[in-house]
């Protein structure tokens, strides 16, 4: 394979990789990983606390602690309640000790106004701390960069033909 043909093939690969990355990240944002883009409505905290769960394991009795913030919000005349703080799974919302769990809820007090981020496709799904879109933006930037570099390499290969 000659050098110019190699450049065209290399550029095509980079271009296709960039295009595939952009399509993939756009789909993941649209299909449910788009919590950073959920709209917000005003809400208020109803109650705060720490829930303790004790279970028996092979190491004996083990307790885990989950911060609970109950809040309410209204959307199109319908009142909703939720306890979801963030988009983490339930496993990642528990702590090994009460002080760690309590440190999460220290910013919330009953009757405190909060911004509630809700899923426009299902307003019952809500959270108080949406994730930052840094990872999506970084992947999207990689895709755009690959697309541009691929196009430039293809153009260089065509010019050198």
C-alpha positions as CSV (number, residue, x, y, z in Angstrom):
1,X,0.0,0.0,0.0
2,X,1.4,3.4,-1.0
3,X,1.8,6.3,1.4
4,X,-1.2,8.3,0.0
5,X,-3.5,5.3,0.1
6,X,-2.4,4.6,3.7
7,X,-3.3,8.2,4.6
8,X,-6.7,7.8,3.1
9,X,-7.4,4.6,4.9
10,X,-6.0,6.0,8.2
11,X,-8.1,9.1,7.8
12,X,-11.2,7.1,7.0
13,X,-10.7,5.0,10.1
14,X,-10.3,8.1,12.3
15,X,-13.3,9.8,10.6
16,X,-15.5,6.7,11.1
17,X,-14.4,6.3,14.7
18,X,-15.3,10.0,15.4
19,X,-18.6,9.6,13.7
20,X,-19.4,6.4,15.6
21,X,-18.4,8.1,18.9
22,X,-20.6,11.1,18.3
23,X,-23.6,8.9,17.4
24,X,-23.1,6.7,20.4
25,X,-22.8,9.5,22.9
26,X,-25.8,11.2,21.4
27,X,-27.9,8.0,21.8
28,X,-26.7,7.4,25.4
29,X,-27.7,11.0,26.4
30,X,-31.1,10.6,24.7
31,X,-31.9,7.1,26.1
32,X,-31.7,7.8,29.8
33,X,-28.2,8.8,30.6
34,X,-29.2,12.4,30.0
35,X,-29.9,13.3,33.7
36,X,-27.5,16.3,33.4
37,X,-30.1,17.8,31.0
38,X,-33.2,17.2,33.1
39,X,-35.1,20.4,33.7
40,X,-35.6,21.8,37.2
41,X,-38.6,22.9,39.2
42,X,-38.8,24.4,42.7
43,X,-39.5,22.0,45.5
44,X,-39.1,21.8,49.2
45,X,-37.7,19.4,51.7
46,X,-40.2,17.5,53.8
47,X,-37.9,15.5,56.1
48,X,-34.3,14.4,56.5
49,X,-32.8,11.5,58.3
50,X,-30.5,8.5,58.2
51,X,-31.9,5.0,57.7
52,X,-30.0,2.1,59.2
53,X,-30.1,-1.4,57.8
54,X,-28.5,-4.3,59.9
55,X,-28.0,-7.6,58.3
56,X,-26.2,-10.8,59.2
57,X,-23.2,-11.7,57.1
58,X,-20.4,-14.3,57.5
59,X,-18.5,-11.6,59.4
60,X,-21.4,-11.1,61.9
61,X,-23.9,-8.4,62.1
62,X,-23.1,-5.5,59.7
63,X,-24.9,-2.1,59.6
64,X,-25.2,0.2,56.6
65,X,-26.5,3.8,56.7
66,X,-28.4,5.6,54.0
67,X,-29.1,9.3,53.9
68,X,-32.8,10.1,53.3
69,X,-34.0,13.4,52.1
70,X,-37.8,13.4,51.3
71,X,-38.9,16.3,49.1
72,X,-41.9,17.3,47.2
73,X,-42.4,19.2,43.9
74,X,-45.2,20.1,41.6
75,X,-45.4,19.9,37.9
76,X,-48.4,20.8,35.7
77,X,-50.6,20.8,38.8
78,X,-49.6,17.3,39.9
79,X,-47.7,16.9,43.3
80,X,-44.8,14.5,43.5
81,X,-42.6,13.2,46.2
82,X,-39.2,11.6,46.0
83,X,-36.2,10.6,48.1
84,X,-33.6,10.3,45.3
85,X,-30.6,12.5,46.0
86,X,-28.5,11.6,42.9
87,X,-28.2,9.2,40.0
88,X,-26.0,6.7,41.9
89,X,-27.2,3.2,42.4
90,X,-28.6,2.3,45.8
91,X,-25.4,0.4,46.6
92,X,-23.4,3.6,46.2
93,X,-25.8,5.6,48.3
94,X,-25.1,3.7,51.5
95,X,-22.3,4.3,54.0
96,X,-20.5,2.1,56.6
97,X,-21.1,4.6,59.4
98,X,-23.8,7.1,60.5
99,X,-21.6,10.2,60.5
100,X,-20.7,9.7,56.8
101,X,-24.3,9.3,55.9
102,X,-25.3,12.3,58.0
103,X,-22.7,14.5,56.3
104,X,-24.6,14.1,53.0
105,X,-27.8,15.5,54.4
106,X,-26.3,18.3,56.5
107,X,-27.2,20.8,53.6
108,X,-30.9,19.9,53.8
109,X,-33.4,20.8,56.5
110,X,-37.2,20.5,56.6
111,X,-38.9,23.3,54.7
112,X,-35.8,24.2,52.8
113,X,-36.4,25.2,49.2
114,X,-34.6,23.0,46.7
115,X,-34.2,22.7,42.9
116,X,-35.7,19.4,41.9
117,X,-34.5,17.9,38.6
118,X,-37.0,15.6,36.9
119,X,-37.2,13.3,34.0
120,X,-39.4,15.0,31.4
121,X,-40.4,11.6,30.0
122,X,-41.4,10.4,33.5
123,X,-41.9,13.2,36.0
124,X,-42.0,10.7,38.9
125,X,-38.3,10.3,38.5
126,X,-36.5,13.1,40.2
127,X,-33.2,13.9,42.0
128,X,-31.6,16.8,43.7
129,X,-28.0,16.5,42.5
130,X,-27.8,15.8,38.8
131,X,-24.4,14.5,37.6
132,X,-22.2,16.9,35.7
133,X,-22.0,16.2,32.0
134,X,-18.2,16.2,32.0
135,X,-17.8,12.6,30.8
136,X,-20.4,13.0,28.1
137,X,-18.7,16.2,26.9
138,X,-15.2,14.7,27.0
139,X,-16.4,11.7,24.9
140,X,-18.2,14.0,22.5
141,X,-15.1,16.2,22.2
142,X,-13.0,13.1,21.4
143,X,-15.5,12.2,18.7
144,X,-15.5,15.6,17.1
145,X,-11.7,15.7,17.2
146,X,-11.4,12.3,15.6
147,X,-13.8,13.4,12.9
148,X,-11.9,16.5,12.1
149,X,-8.5,14.9,12.2
150,X,-9.8,12.0,10.0
151,X,-11.2,14.5,7.5
152,X,-7.8,16.4,7.4
153,X,-5.8,13.2,6.9
154,X,-8.2,12.1,4.0
155,X,-7.8,15.6,2.4
156,X,-4.0,15.3,2.7
157,X,-4.0,11.9,1.2
158,X,-6.2,13.1,-1.7
159,X,-3.9,16.1,-2.3
160,X,-0.9,13.9,-2.4
161,X,-2.4,11.5,-5.0
